[in-house]
Amino acid sequence: MALTREMKLLFRLTFLTLFLVTEVYTQQSPSTDFILSSCRRSFAQLDLPAQYVLKKFVRFSAIDPTGAAYVITDDLAIKCGYTITYDAWGNISFRASLYSCYANVGTVHQYDVGVKIEVASRSDMTDAVNYMKVVSCPYVMSPREIICETNYMEVSVRRKIPIISEGVFRNEPEDWSTAFTQAVSGLMSVWQVVFHISTTQKTTMLIDAAQNIGYGINTTESRTLLRTSYNASHAVPQRISGVTFSTVRATLFYKQRWFIYLVDNAVACPVDDVKFTNGWIVWTIPKSVSPLLTGAKGIQNRRIQFGVDLQNLTNVDILSRGVEILDSNTVTTARIPVGALGGYYKSRVVNFQYGRTYNIQPFIENVWTDDGWGVTKYTIIKDITTPFEERPPVITNETVPSTLIFNVTVGTFLPDVQLINFTVGNTTLMVPQGVDSGFILGNKTLPNGDVIFILKVPFINQNVYKKYLPDGILFTLNVTFGFKIIPFDETFTTTETVECFIRQPNVGPCWQKGGMLTTTLGNLDPSWSINIKGTPATSSSGMLSVINQTHAEIQVPAASNLAMDEVTIKGLTTTIPLSITDQNGNNLYTFLISCESSPQTAVCLPDGTIQVSVKEISNIPEMKLSELTLRDKRCGPVTTNGGTAQFSFTVNSCATTRRFEGNIMIYDNEISYLSSVSGKVLYRMPVSCKYSTNGTLVIDYTPRNNPEPSAQNGSASLDLVLRLSKDDAYNVFYEDAEYPVVKYLREPLYFEVELLHRSDPQLELFLDSCWATTTPDMRSLPMWPIVDNSCEHNEPYQTIFHQVRADSRVQIPSHLKRFEVKTLTFMGEGAIYGGEIYFHCEVIICDSSNPTSDPACAQVGSCIPARQRLGRSVDADDEHKLVSSKAVFLLEFKSRVDAKQFQNHPQRPDVNF
């Protein structure tokens, strides 16, 4: 029976008192501030963020007005009106109907829901921490409220039912007459229920029996309530406007002496109303659900409300999210684009394959008025998850061959995917181990929020497979990435083989200049060694000049035995025998570089002595230099040493002939080499000396101006200085006595390079490359690049060039260059480097008087192609000038910084081939 007003007030006071006592008792417990409570329509909701409950055991209990606790199981949740959901991120939501079993229903539209929450790290809950929460929600119930929750159906009806008119009996006379007959024959003073399976099949049972099989049936002073599962034993599937509904219709009746009280409780909820098509979620709800309109002749008006997470959306909100609400005479259709605001994507692994789903929790509320029930509020809540969409990760080879570093990207992924390990070749490393081992790992967030991961592996890594082909080298990297999905650590992998083909080394043209044979080599591997006739070519020997990671210049003295002469059909050719070996000393390539060399001239002495050198001819097998002769076979070389024969003879010996051309007297001879087998001449080199036979010396005693002095070719070194400015104004510089200069690791350094003691404004200074080392030795390791090929280095912080303008100190701006260095650039062994550091620059001086003939000087501050300067720069024979700074001492940050975000690996600006 209904409680009296005084009894309800007593229960309410007892309920609140119990919670006040509980609050006092638990005030030493952990705070419940992390539990978010809210009132959403006819529900009280508690939200537990994942950070507090992830991978823990959580148990909810309902608290009744007397303070008793009831653990909420799945069955009790359906029977009593509770819903507990766990989203894919580990957040937990608890939702209770305001008419749930143990709620305290107030007299002025106020509802109190008490909940105990236990959080434990053990499944037996022995270490559980208890939290008590009471949610008080104001709400005004409609005469009839129907709720389609995700796990139960609920209908509540105001008890002041209108008188049943005759028309009702005419509509369904059998149902009502059957129920009336059963009510008349039923026990006195007992609540009973009649379930309508069909027009002919009815089931009658006591309320207690119905509750024992899972039905929630309740009554208050003003309402009756029926709650049931979608698959209840008396649920009937019914097709309405193309949508299947689970329908339960029951008549509750109460018999006491002279009257029979009957309440029709019908609830119908859709079960297959959601479809997925072409990136849309299509949700269709019929307007006229016949089981809910029993006794009503017609609907006077109707109102539709759409929202997400039980919160209303305005028309503006709906349009902004791309949702379409289509309302016809028979159905309401909501078209929700997959990915709409209010839902979320989540990564998944199905059958070891990566993919994603999209989840959203919309609701539709249909409010109508009819002449049978008055106002009905019909709320349908959906927890919608799209089907699994497989998204196999794509491994992309973005390697630039000239860098000699594999650049591999893998993606795309949602942000909940983490790279945990990777395997290259036969080596598997966790991500921190990979970073410590020198691999470059990173990630990049795309504009749509997706993420790709990046792995860089140098070609010289031992796990990179090299295959030497006739026309080059094929580099192969077998890579497997291992991922996990947070927060539940689902794992998956993806594997790919990436390749990069580097053509065999190419050889540029060879020419002779200043007694040196010079050529360029390209497509080189930094691990290779270059040998000339068995002699290693190195920077220290002067034979090797590195241009960049893949190109180098070779210089060999034309007169040395490293260059060989060959006899060809075109005459005598000079060649450079070159071989390339790998890091293990294995021979990879052998070349014979042909050079355009100047013919070797004889030395003609005033006393008539002729001197000439002859080198060994490489393509004459087992050539003996001692068997070289002049025309007179008795005249051989005076010495043979190191593959060179020296001849010295007079113009009157060795069958030397003489001829005249005007006043020039020419002496001719010939050096030859005969085959010891056939007697044929295998090699012949003419030798000539010219002498003037007469001349006239005119002596003029008439006073006249002195003749213009003839130009004397010579060379001199260029003086350079690398200064450190105290600020970016470049007015005050550190003096020698102030070194080492102490700087903190967040302070920039301002450097200036100047060409000294030159007044020619047509000269321009360029920075070819700049770098930093930890010792005064500019070739020591580690080495950090600052300027690369005249360009501002930009990893991880960009070097900044500053413009130079003329002022009282700077007379010729083209003689200076200025740049700014970020000290956070310097990394060593996985941390930001602190300590002594030295700066070095390789400088080029150009003649800017004719920019069209020398593009290197056309634009100040642009990147200058290194080989474009050859032959046009001032002092071209020695165009690269080096200058170094004194020590700068870098101190650690004043505040702690996570150095990993600045991680960079020292690289040499030139490669030691």
WOGIVEN-V294020 format. One record per run of one state. SS is the DSSP state (alpha for helix, beta for strand, coil for the rest). FROM is the first residue (numbers start at 1). TO is the last residue. Records with the same first field share a line. If there is no record, write none. Layout:
SS = FROM-TO ; FROM-TO
This chain:
coil = 1-4 ; 26-34 ; 41-42 ; 49-49 ; 54-56 ; 64-68 ; 72-73 ; 81-81 ; 87-91 ; 98-103 ; 106-109 ; 121-128 ; 139-143 ; 149-152 ; 159-165 ; 172-172 ; 186-190 ; 197-201 ; 213-215 ; 220-222 ; 229-235 ; 241-242 ; 257-258 ; 271-273 ; 278-279 ; 287-289 ; 293-298 ; 309-310 ; 313-314 ; 321-323 ; 328-330 ; 338-343 ; 351-352 ; 361-361 ; 371-373 ; 382-383 ; 386-388 ; 391-393 ; 398-400 ; 404-404 ; 414-416 ; 425-426 ; 437-439 ; 446-450 ; 459-464 ; 470-471 ; 486-489 ; 504-505 ; 508-510 ; 514-515 ; 523-528 ; 533-534 ; 537-543 ; 547-551 ; 558-562 ; 569-570 ; 582-586 ; 597-602 ; 605-608 ; 616-616 ; 618-624 ; 628-628 ; 630-635 ; 637-638 ; 642-643 ; 651-656 ; 662-663 ; 675-680 ; 693-718 ; 726-732 ; 734-735 ; 739-740 ; 745-748 ; 757-762 ; 774-782 ; 789-790 ; 793-799 ; 803-812 ; 822-822 ; 826-826 ; 829-830 ; 833-834 ; 851-854 ; 858-865 ; 870-872 ; 874-875 ; 879-879 ; 885-887 ; 892-898 ; 903-913
alpha = 5-25 ; 50-53 ; 74-80 ; 166-171 ; 173-185 ; 207-212 ; 290-292 ; 315-320 ; 401-403 ; 431-436 ; 625-627 ; 736-738 ; 813-815 ; 823-825 ; 848-850 ; 855-857 ; 866-869 ; 876-878 ; 899-902
beta = 35-40 ; 43-48 ; 57-63 ; 69-71 ; 82-86 ; 92-97 ; 104-105 ; 110-120 ; 129-138 ; 144-148 ; 153-158 ; 191-196 ; 202-206 ; 216-219 ; 223-228 ; 236-240 ; 243-256 ; 259-270 ; 274-277 ; 280-286 ; 299-308 ; 311-312 ; 324-327 ; 331-337 ; 344-350 ; 353-360 ; 362-370 ; 374-381 ; 384-385 ; 389-390 ; 394-397 ; 405-413 ; 417-424 ; 427-430 ; 440-445 ; 451-458 ; 465-469 ; 472-485 ; 490-503 ; 506-507 ; 511-513 ; 516-522 ; 529-532 ; 535-536 ; 544-546 ; 552-557 ; 563-568 ; 571-581 ; 587-596 ; 603-604 ; 609-615 ; 617-617 ; 629-629 ; 636-636 ; 639-641 ; 644-650 ; 657-661 ; 664-674 ; 681-692 ; 719-725 ; 733-733 ; 741-744 ; 749-756 ; 763-773 ; 783-788 ; 791-792 ; 800-802 ; 816-821 ; 827-828 ; 831-832 ; 835-847 ; 873-873 ; 880-884 ; 888-891
